[in-house]
């Protein structure tokens, strides 16, 4: 490189979904920076298939924390994070999660990721009989 050359910093591209922290990925999904499937796919080759899609939907769509999910499903928060990471890796590999370049978003849809905060989880307001049937 020449001594007179000027280095220009190029903004880093938005990372792929499986390279983001879970909290950042959740913000990116809510800010329309990462695609998310309407129906959460279940990957049968992964552990806890019975609760996998529920954990993914409650975390990414409903805004539940790993601690809340751990309490609900009787596992540790670390195990919840592990299940989420495995699902994200598989979903990214199969094309379910894809980053959306900022220039491809229509005006007004590119929100600042740092300003998004998850809403309070939706509480179950069903009657005791309806809850028992779920």
C-alpha distance (Angstrom), angle and dihedral (degrees) to the residues before:
residue distance angle dihedral
X1 . . .
X2 3.80 . .
X3 3.79 118.1 .
X4 3.82 89.3 -126.6
X5 3.81 94.3 50.6
X6 3.78 116.6 115.5
X7 3.77 118.1 -138.3
X8 3.77 114.1 -137.4
X9 3.75 117.2 -158.9
X10 3.77 113.0 -136.1
X11 3.79 115.0 -153.2
X12 3.76 110.6 -107.1
X13 3.79 113.9 -107.4
X14 3.78 117.1 -109.9
X15 3.83 104.6 -87.5
X16 3.80 121.8 -115.2
X17 3.80 115.7 -94.4
X18 3.80 95.1 -105.4
X19 3.82 91.4 54.3
X20 3.83 94.3 58.6
X21 3.76 129.9 88.9
X22 3.81 111.2 -105.0
X23 3.81 94.0 -112.1
X24 3.81 91.9 50.5
X25 3.79 91.0 47.1
X26 3.81 90.1 52.2
X27 3.82 90.0 51.7
X28 3.81 90.6 47.0
X29 3.81 91.1 52.2
X30 3.80 92.2 49.7
X31 3.82 91.3 46.7
X32 3.82 92.5 50.8
X33 3.80 93.9 -112.4
X34 3.82 94.3 118.3
X35 3.81 126.1 38.2
X36 3.80 117.1 -121.8
X37 3.82 124.6 -166.7
X38 3.79 117.3 -110.7
X39 3.80 90.6 -136.3
X40 3.81 111.1 40.1
X41 3.81 107.8 -123.7
X42 3.79 118.9 -130.3
X43 3.78 116.3 -138.5
X44 3.79 107.0 -151.9
X45 3.80 94.4 -164.0
X46 3.82 91.5 66.8
X47 3.81 130.5 82.0
X48 3.81 122.9 -93.8
X49 3.80 94.8 20.8
X50 3.80 87.8 167.0
X51 3.82 93.1 67.9
X52 3.81 101.8 19.1
X53 3.81 98.9 99.4
X54 3.81 91.9 42.9
X55 3.81 92.3 53.4
X56 3.81 91.4 47.4
X57 3.80 93.3 49.3
X58 3.80 95.1 43.9
X59 3.80 92.3 48.8
X60 3.80 102.3 40.7
X61 3.81 101.8 28.8
X62 3.81 105.8 26.7
X63 3.81 97.8 34.9
X64 3.80 99.9 -123.5
X65 3.80 117.2 161.8
X66 3.80 124.0 -122.6
X67 3.81 88.2 -111.9
X68 3.81 92.4 55.0
X69 3.80 91.2 47.8
X70 3.80 91.2 47.7
X71 3.79 90.6 53.6
X72 3.78 92.6 47.6
X73 3.82 95.9 48.8
X74 3.81 99.5 34.1
X75 3.80 97.8 -117.8
X76 3.80 133.9 107.3
X77 3.80 123.6 -85.1
X78 3.80 87.0 -118.8
X79 3.82 90.0 58.4
X80 3.82 90.2 50.0
X81 3.82 90.5 52.7
X82 3.80 90.0 48.2
X83 3.83 91.6 51.7
X84 3.81 90.9 47.4
X85 3.81 92.7 49.2
X86 3.80 91.8 49.7
X87 3.80 91.2 49.1
X88 3.83 91.8 48.1
X89 3.82 91.6 49.6
X90 3.80 91.8 51.4
X91 3.82 94.6 42.0
X92 3.81 90.9 50.1
X93 3.81 92.3 48.3
X94 3.81 91.1 51.3
X95 3.82 93.6 45.4
X96 3.81 99.5 -109.9
X97 3.82 91.3 120.3
X98 3.80 116.4 45.6
X99 3.77 130.7 162.8
X100 3.80 116.4 -119.0
X101 3.82 114.1 -139.2
X102 3.83 111.3 -124.4
X103 3.80 92.4 -124.6
X104 3.83 91.0 59.7
X105 3.81 94.6 57.1
X106 3.81 118.2 97.4
X107 3.81 115.5 -114.5
X108 3.77 113.0 -75.8
X109 3.79 96.1 22.8
X110 3.80 98.6 87.8
X111 3.79 101.7 90.8
X112 3.77 125.4 -176.7
X113 3.79 107.3 -100.1
X114 3.77 94.3 -148.2
X115 3.81 93.5 60.2
X116 3.81 96.8 55.8
X117 3.79 117.7 100.6
X118 3.81 125.6 -177.8
X119 3.77 116.4 -108.5
X120 3.76 121.9 -122.8
X121 3.80 112.0 -78.6
X122 3.78 113.9 -96.8
X123 3.78 110.0 -102.7
X124 3.79 120.7 -134.4
X125 3.80 106.9 -112.2
X126 3.80 96.8 176.5
X127 3.77 121.5 126.9
X128 3.84 116.5 -99.6
X129 3.83 89.1 -104.4
X130 3.81 92.4 53.0
X131 3.83 91.8 46.1
X132 3.80 90.3 52.7
X133 3.80 90.0 54.1
X134 3.81 93.4 53.1
